[in-house]
Amino acid sequence: MINSFEDGYRESPEKKQHGEILEDKSKIFHGIGFDLIRLQRILDNGILSEEAASEKGVDITRSYGGYNLSDSISVGESPAVHKTYTFGVFRNYIANGISFVIDGVSAHKARKGSERDSGYIDEAFVTHSIPKEKITGIMVPEEMLDLPLSKIPVGLAKMGYGYIDNRCKKIIQDLEQECDFTDDTSELENLIKRKAELEEFDLEYLEKDKQRKIIFDQMEEFMQTYIGKAYSKRLSKHNPTLRDVLAQQIPQGMSLYNSDGFPIRIEK
């Protein structure tokens, strides 16, 4: 056994915490949660602001209220710039879902205290659009790959309160178009009705917030199940996983990384 310096012992190098793409300060990132339809549209058209999408005739709908303006795209700076590996835009919107690794694109910061200043030190903006040729990779939480789509979060709780109803309806509309899938939505319609009625009740704030969360959770569960059924039809596979969908959608040769920035593979 090697047990001393004289015997040739060398301390093993410290294991790297992050892959090279997260250490590269020139990289920027754009997260989309687990919006699989948006993933395909970005791979086809690049990342578009509302104005750019309108010019190209591409239908995009915001997932949540935020600090984007119609002419700009919100991105996260490389976490190496501010050491934001565990907080900020990177942790909240990039590392916890499907994200695009972008190279060779300039981003600008919002003026402190301005309309677009979200308070995140690692948020920046790209004007108009990001060409698909500038997307050099995709990051995804590796631990989510083998979860069925019926367990993958839609993220309704993170969306602005006024966006949730329309966002659910838009997802259903997109699934009809992309997956040729329709199913009974009466449960969702009842939840939307209950959500509206709740706002008319004279309840103490914390109790109303608790009731909102119950409805949000039920809407989330409905949408997860609905998305799972739609992709089951599209892929002709029972209970498809996130891996199954990504293997079909991600182009051959596109670099894939886990949320720590290390390369991974998804077999087709």
C-alpha positions, -999 to 999 in steps of 0.1 A, spaced: 0 0 0 12 35 -8 11 53 25 37 80 25 52 107 3 85 87 1 66 57 -12 52 77 -41 20 89 -25 4 118 -43 -28 135 -31 -56 131 -57 -67 163 -74 -99 179 -61 -129 168 -81 -142 196 -103 -176 210 -92 -185 225 -125 -179 217 -162 -161 240 -186 -192 256 -200 -200 271 -165 -165 283 -161 -165 301 -194 -174 338 -188 -183 344 -224 -212 320 -223 -248 331 -217 -278 309 -209 -316 310 -216 -340 288 -197 -374 275 -207 -384 253 -178 -397 220 -193 -416 236 -222 -411 209 -248 -430 227 -275 -409 259 -270 -378 237 -271 -387 226 -306 -396 261 -318 -363 275 -305 -343 247 -322 -362 256 -355 -362 294 -352 -337 306 -326 -347 325 -295 -370 353 -304 -383 384 -287 -420 392 -291 -411 416 -319 -389 392 -337 -415 364 -334 -441 387 -349 -418 395 -378 -412 358 -385 -448 348 -380 -439 326 -350 -464 322 -322 -449 327 -288 -466 332 -255 -450 344 -223 -450 318 -196 -449 343 -168 -448 380 -159 -413 392 -159 -389 419 -168 -386 412 -206 -397 439 -229 -411 432 -263 -378 438 -281 -355 418 -257 -347 383 -244 -338 377 -208 -306 356 -203 -284 345 -175 -248 354 -175 -222 327 -170 -223 318 -133 -185 322 -133 -189 360 -136 -206 366 -102 -202 331 -87 -239 326 -90 -238 288 -91 -263 285 -62 -285 316 -65 -298 342 -89 -312 337 -124 -288 308 -129 -302 287 -101 -338 298 -104 -343 298 -141 -314 280 -158 -301 251 -138 -336 237 -128 -349 231 -163 -340 228 -200 -317 257 -209 -298 268 -240 -260 274 -240 -253 305 -261 -220 315 -276 -209 346 -295 -238 369 -285 -235 402 -267 -258 409 -238 -264 441 -220 -274 448 -183 -305 467 -172 -298 501 -156 -301 497 -119 -335 507 -107 -350 508 -142 -381 490 -155 -362 459 -164 -340 457 -133 -352 425 -116 -326 426 -88 -308 395 -100 -271 404 -105 -267 378 -132 -296 388 -154 -289 404 -188 -307 410 -220 -302 403 -257 -319 427 -282 -343 413 -308 -332 376 -312 -306 349 -308 -299 330 -341 -302 292 -337 -266 289 -350 -255 306 -318 -270 279 -296 -241 255 -290 -256 232 -264 -285 223 -242 -284 218 -204 -309 196 -185 -311 183 -149 -297 148 -154 -318 134 -125 -350 143 -144 -342 125 -175 -359 92 -166 -389 107 -150 -422 102 -169 -436 134 -183 -465 131 -160 -441 139 -132 -421 167 -149 -431 201 -135 -450 225 -157 -440 253 -132 -474 270 -128 -465 283 -94 -437 304 -108 -459 321 -134 -476 354 -127 -511 349 -113 -528 364 -143 -508 342 -168 -518 308 -155 -552 303 -171 -541 314 -205 -508 295 -203 -527 262 -196 -550 268 -225 -521 277 -248 -503 245 -239 -534 225 -247 -538 243 -280 -501 237 -289 -504 200 -280 -533 197 -303 -513 212 -331 -480 195 -325 -491 161 -312 -526 158 -328 -539 152 -294 -572 163 -277 -588 151 -245 -614 161 -220 -605 195 -203 -635 199 -181 -615 193 -150 -592 222 -159 -621 244 -168 -636 237 -133 -603 246 -116 -601 279 -135 -637 287 -125 -629 279 -88 -598 300 -90 -618 330 -102 -645 324 -76 -618 323 -48 -609 359 -56 -644 370 -48 -644 354 -13 -636 376 17 -609 355 32 -579 364 54 -548 367 32 -529 336 44 -560 314 41 -567 327 5 -531 321 -4 -534 286 10 -565 279 -11 -547 294 -42 -519 269 -37 -543 240 -35 -558 250 -69 -524 257 -84 -512 222 -74 -544 206 -89 -539 225 -121 -503 215 -123 -512 178 -118 -538 180 -145 -514 196 -170 -486 171 -162 -510 142 -169 -524 159 -201 -488 165 -214 -479 129 -207 -509 116 -226 -502 139 -256 -465 128 -260 -475 92 -254 -496 95 -285 -469 114 -304 -442 89 -296 -464 58 -296 -450 49 -262 -467 43 -229 -457 67 -202 -428 84 -221 -399 100 -201 -382 133 -206 -353 113 -221 -376 98 -247 -388 133 -259 -353 149 -259 -339 119 -278 -365 126 -305 -362 165 -305 -325 173 -300 -306 175 -333 -278 151 -340 -245 166 -329 -260 191 -304 -239 191 -272 -257 181 -241 -248 189 -205 -262 183 -170 -269 213 -147 -234 212 -134 -221 218 -169 -206 183 -176 -213 166 -209 -239 138 -210 -254 117 -237 -289 108 -246 -291 77 -269 -315 80 -298 
